[in-house]
Amino acid sequence: MTKEEKYELLTSQIKALVEGEDDAISIMANVSSAIQESMGFFWTGFYLEKNGQLRLGPFQGSVACYRIDHGKGVCGTAYEQKKSIVVPDVELFPGHIACSSLSRSEIVVPIFDAQKQVKGVLDIDSRELNTFDDTDRQYLENIVSIIAPLI
């Protein structure tokens, strides 16, 4: 199965998974699990804006940082710049926050509210270099747009 085919199937599964659900924590927990299981990434989860920081939300994977300041690391930078960031090698990203030394590449997708303000991010890490590309960005942005009104 190609990456695109995996994402097409994943997207349809997520649409069915969240249909009729209104509990944000449950939605994020199941969506992070669905992405993790379908794509086989190292870490998949959410950080939500709270009191001027990104705070750890539901995730799949090893333990993670509890708080990330806006503008810090990949998550804080994606939050501040209001755009997705693909990092082929986290060691080359200025200010990368190493929650796990096993993470080698990363993608972070902001979650927008109805007023186009960032209310959190979807953060995904890989143990391999150069895992993420524009295909991942496009599909993950689409998945985030499906769940954003629900969280």
N, C-alpha and C positions, 0 to 999 in steps of 0.2 A: 504494500500500500504506500503510495506517495505521501509526502508531508501534507500536500493540499487535500488529498482524500481523507487523511486522518482528521484534519481540521474541519472538513465539511461534516463528517460524521460526528465529531465532538460538538460542533455548533448545534446540530439538530438535537443531539442528546441534551445539551444544556437548555435549549428552548423548552423541551419537554420536561426536564427536571425542575425548572423554576416556575412553570405554568401554574398559576393559582396560589403560589406561595407568597407570603408577605413577611416572613421573619428574616431579617437581614443576616443575622449570624448563621442561621441554618443554610441560607442561600450561599453565603461565602464559603462555608464549610464544605458543602457538597460540590460547589463549582471548583474549589481548589483540589478536591479529591478527584473529580472527573478529569481535570486537566492533567494532574499528576499521573493518574492511571493510564490515560490515553496516550500521553506523549512521553512518559518515562523520564521526566526531568528530575533533578536532584532536590529542588525545593520550590514549592509553589504556595503563595499565600498573599494575604492582604495586609496593608497598613492603612489605618484610618486616621484622618485629621482630628485631633482633639487637643484643645488648649495650646495651640501653636506648635504642635509636634505631630509627627506621624507615630501612631501607636499600633503595636502588633495586634492583628486580628486573626481570624481563622487561617490555618495553614496546614500543609502536608510536608513533612520532612523533619530534619533535625532541629534542635533548639535554635532560637533566633533572637536578634536584638529586640528589646522591648520598645525602645523609643529611638526615633531618628529625627533630628532637627531639620527644619526646612532648609534646603540648599546644601545639605550634607549628604555625601555618598550618592549613589545612583538614584535611590528612591527620593531623597530630598531634592535632588537636582531636577528629576522629572516633575515633582510636585511644583517646584518653584518656576520652572520653564513652561509648565502646562503642556508638555509634549512627551511622547514615548521616547525612550532611549534604549538603543541596542548597544551593548558593550561586548565586543568580541573577546577581550582579555581584560578581566577586572583589575589585574595588577597594573595596567596602563591607564586606568581611569583615575584622574586626580581626586584625592580625598575618598577613595573607595573605603567603605566600612566593611571589614572582614568579619561578618558574623560567623562564618565557617571558612577555614583555610582550604576546604575541599572545593569551594565554588571557584570556577574558572571563567565563565561567561554569564551574562545576565541580560534580562530585558525587563523594563519597568513601563507599565502603561497606566497613565492617570485615569481616575474615575471622576467624571464630571457630574455635577447636579444640574438641575433644569436651568439655572442661571449661568452655566458654564464656569462655575467655580470648582476647583479640585476638592473633592471630599475624601480622597484616599488614592491608593495605588494598588495595582496588581503587580507583584514582584515574582519573577521566576529566575532561578539559578540553574546552571548546568555544571557538571563536573568536567566537561570538555570545553576546549577553546572553540570559538567561532560557531557555537551551536545555533545562534539566533540570526535571522535575516529579515528582510522586508516582508516575506511571506508570513513569518511568525507575527510580526508587528501588525500587519493588516488583519489577520484572523483574530488575534488577541484583542485588538481594538474593537472589532465587531462583537466579540463575546462580552467585553466590558460594556459596550453600549446596550446590549440586551439586559444585563443585570443592573446597570447603574440606577434606573428608576426604582428598583426594588430594594436598594440598600441605602 
